[in-house]
Amino acid sequence: MLNVVIFGPPGSGKGTQSQKIIEKYGLTHISTGDLLRREIHTNTHLGVIAKSYIDRGELVPDETIIEMLDHFMDNLPKVKGIIFDGFPRTVIQAEAFQKMLKNNNTSLSVMLNLEVDRQELIDRLLLRGETSGRSDDNLETITKRLEVYENRTSPVISFYKEVKLYQAIKGMGSVDEIFQGICTVLDKHLEQ
Ligand code: AMP
């Protein structure tokens, strides 16, 4: 299986690049943000809890996210590979994820870190906010999300460097240029 984590700060293009990866490599997509927004939309208990965190730009608690992902993995039919988008977002999630993959007799192929300058992230998210309808794409929440990323999510980079699954990707430039960088890495993994 080709299992990929697509990682990076809010606005780094994880969702956009995931769509292109799915099309080219036939992977199954899991975005924890999308799953949470679906829960909010259908007004479930989980959705009500998640909304209070998302609207403040905070992370949803690890136990909730890990349980949600466990459920997804348990109900997954046989697939070619999975792209994990927006997960893991803390070192605790990354540790639980390693165990989860092992329990499912699989492992992670690579973690792709999209590197983008801070001002570019803010510009992209504000632009997205004009059409996304997302309650968290406003300047105040964006600033909070970037702070949470620095403090709680960026340590995940060291975790993947240590287990030798880390791969930096230049996340600036056109969507196609960035995708080209991703393809070079994924093609190498497929050849192995
Ligand atoms: P995203 O769509 O990935 O930008 O996620 C939107 C929001 O959902 C984040 O700002 C968090 O509040 C929440 N969220 C998504 N994925 C996670 C995760 N893995 N851990 C904690 N919170 C998450």
Residues whose N, C-alpha, C, O or C-beta is under 5 A from the ligand:
A	BS01	AMP	T32 G33 D34 Y53 I54 G57 E58 L59 V60 I65 G86 F87 P88 R89
